[in-house]
Amino acid sequence: MKVISTNISKPTKVEWNGEEIYTGIYKKPVSEPLLLENEIVAGDTISDRKVHGGIFKACYLFSSDQYPYWKEKYPNMDWEWGMFGENLTVEGLDETQIRIGNIYRIGTALVQVTQPREPCFKLGIKFGTQDILRQFIEHGFPGTYVRILEVGKVKVGDKFELVEESSSPLTTHQFYELLFSRKKDVEVIKEAVSNEALPLRKRERLKRFIK
């Protein structure tokens, strides 16, 4: 895996249900390295700290490999890296292979894979239709958030070095499917509940499906 774009945003005002709100989803590529801090990417905009930022969502990664799929679905968009609100656009990121809990060295930062991105209405605003939320869920390749274990800088061209593979076989893709499936796989739930790289609140919610 390799970083091919570093992206941040300024606050952007949009209208939603008759109200003006701010969002940080309109990220643009920047030439300078990004400083990954404990709960945020330095210089980036987080408009709602309830759903973005924090220890388990400090930095968002999305795969450049998925761009052709979405470009075909939305050919009239003005395409550039950062379209999905990701801080790091990553070549070779495959959610079916990446385990939740994996630890990587990127540049001078040490990060841990935590959880997939769950789309919200702001993605729909950016793409001009809320239909993209269902499409994004069904496609099953949502990118992933990471926790910052060691603060550091990441630049374009930096490669991912696997420092420690998670002892849990649970992949980002499996967990994403679990979140949105009507019929929950109990064995996958058990893997999730015991995976400490996931936020405790998410694990506690899943326990109710175990009888």
N, C-alpha and C positions, 0 to 999 in steps of 0.2 A: 504494500500500500504506500502511496505517495501523495503528499499535499500538492495540489495543482492550483489552488487559489485560496487566498486568505480574505475574509469578507467581514465587514462591520457596517453599521448603519447609524444614521442620525434619526431622531424621532420624526415620524411622519404622521401627519394628521389625516384621518379618514373618517367617513361617515358610516355609522352602523345603527340601523333602526331609529333613524332620526336624531341620533346623538353624534357629537364629534368626539373621537377617541384618538389616542396615539398608539402607534405600533412600531416595533423594531424589525419587522419582517422584510423591509425593503433594503436588504444588504447589498453592498457594492464591493467589488474587488479592490483591494488596496495593495500598494507595492511594498509597504513596510511589514516587518514581522509582527505577529500578534503576541501580546503578553497574556498568557493564560494564568489568571489569578484564581484564588481559592473558590470564589463563587461567581465569577464573571470574567468575560474577556475585556481587558482594559480598553477603554475608548468606545465600547459598543453600547447600544441602547437596549435596555430591558424595560418595557413599558408596564408589565404586570408581573411583579415578583412572586405572585401566587402560583404562576404556571411556568415561569421561565427563570433561569438563573438559580443560584443556590448551590449547595454542595453537590447534589446529584444531577444537576443540569447546568453545570458551569460553562460548557462549550458544546456546540452542536455540530456534528459531522454528517455530511451527505455524500453519496457516491456519484462521481461524474459518470459512472457507467450507466446510471439510470436516466441521464439527460436525453438520450436519443428517444427513449420510450415516450417521455413527456413532450418533447418537441413535436413528435408526430401527432400527439393528441391535441396540442395547442400550438399549431404552426404560426398563428398570428401574434403570439407574444413576442416582446422584445427581449430575446434570450441573452443571458450572460450568466457567469458563475454567481452563486449566491441567491439564485431564484427561489430556493425553498427556505430561505432564512438561515442557511447554514453559515457558521463561522469558518469552517474548513471544508472545502470541496476536495474529496479524496478519491484518487484513482485506485481501483481495485478493492474498494470496500465492499464486502459481501456479507450481508446480514445472516445468510444461511450458514456461514462458517465462523463468524465472530462470536465467541462465548461471552456472556455477561459475566463480568469479573476479570476478564483479560486485562493485563497491565502492559502498556506500551510506553516506550520512550519515543517522543517526537521532538526533534530539536533538543532544547534543553529542558523541556517539560516532561513530567512523568504522569501519565493519565490512566484511568481505569474505566472500562466500558460499564455503563450503569443501566440505561434503559432506552428503548426506542422512542422516537418522537410520535406523539399522538396529535393529529391535526386539529386545529381549531378554526373558527370562522374567519380569522384573519388571513389564512391561506386562501380561503374562498374569495375574500375581498381582493387579494392581489391578482388572482387568476380570473376574476370577473364572474365567477359562478361558485355557489356552494356545493355543486355537484362534485367538485374535485375532492371534497372530504371523503365521500364514499369511494371514489376512484382510488384515492391514496391508500385507504384502508384495504381495499380489495387487491391492489397491486402487491402489497406485502413487503415493500422495500423502503422503510421509513427513515433510514439513517439512524444514528444513535447519539445519545448524549454521553459525555464522559465527566468523570470526577477528576479533579486536579490533585494528585498526590504530592507533586513537587512543582511549584510555580516556575514557569520558564517561558522562553520565546520559541515560536514556531514560524517558519517561513516557507515560501513556495519552494518545492523541491525536496523538502525534508521527508525522509522515509520513516516508516513505522518499524521499530524494533520490538519484537515480542519479548518482554522481560520475564513475564510469568503468565502461564496459561491457567485459566480458572479450573479448579478441581471439579466444578459443575459442568456437565455437558450442555446446559441450557444455552441456546443461541438467541441472539437478538430477534431473529425471524420467528422462532418458536414462541418466544414470550409475546411478541406482537400478535401472533395468531391467537394465543391464549386470551389476551385482553379483549378481543373482539368476537371470539367464537361464542355461539349460544350454548353449545354443548362443551363444557370444560373437560379437558383431559386431566384426570386426577393425578396421574404420574408426573405430568408436566407441572401441575400446580405444586406438588411436593418439592420438585426441584427448585421452583421459584421461591417458595416459602423459606427454604433453607439457604438461599443464596444471599449473603449479606451485602453484596454489591448493589442490590436493589434497595430502594427506600423502604424503611420499616412500615410505613403507612400502606404502601402497595401490598406488601407481603401479608399484613394483617387482614386486609380486605379479602384476599384470596383464600384465607383459612376457612371462610364460611362455606366454601364449596367442598371441603373435605369432611366426609361424614364418618 
